[in-house]
């Protein structure tokens, strides 16, 4: 009887051991994929674009009179007439009321029932620039020893230093004068005073003396 129990116990032990040996173990874990190496793209060197050269803003001499800040003009200045940028020397005359300019081929005509004037301004190199402007008014000028002149008056846009104005000019032949342009009080009023001991003190915008 004991022998049979021993054999049965031994048989069960062998069967259990065999079952334990045949049980599958845990599956091996798969290795995680290695991420691709990050390749940094080369950054091109920053090229700084050359900055345009800027000229310093011109400064203008001023004086305060009766609480107003006025420019200082010399007794002679260059002006630029627009359009066409006609650059001419001008004499500053505080005794004259209306400015005047040398013009040739002055012809009066009508346009749409209104009076107009066709004329030519003369550049410093002698070239003529034809213009047409409405006839604003007429002035009479009498100089000592000469006959009375009747002149048409037109508006012209001019630049003198920092001043840009549309102002009245009488048209006349100033070919016998040193200055083709005369600037009168109508332009200077509230804008400038004149230093008669100096010339050409404004900026290159209206023209330095050459």
NORHU-V357565 format. One record per run of one state. SS is the DSSP state (hx for helix, st for strand, lp for the rest). FROM is the first residue (numbers start at 0). TO is the last residue. Records with the same first field share a line. If there is no record, write none. Layout:
BEGIN
SS=FROM-TO + FROM-TO
END
This chain:
BEGIN
lp=0-0 + 22-60 + 65-66 + 74-74 + 82-84 + 92-97 + 111-112 + 122-126 + 134-135 + 141-147 + 160-161 + 172-179 + 183-183 + 188-190 + 195-209
hx=1-21 + 184-187
st=61-64 + 67-73 + 75-81 + 85-91 + 98-110 + 113-121 + 127-133 + 136-140 + 148-159 + 162-171 + 180-182 + 191-194
END
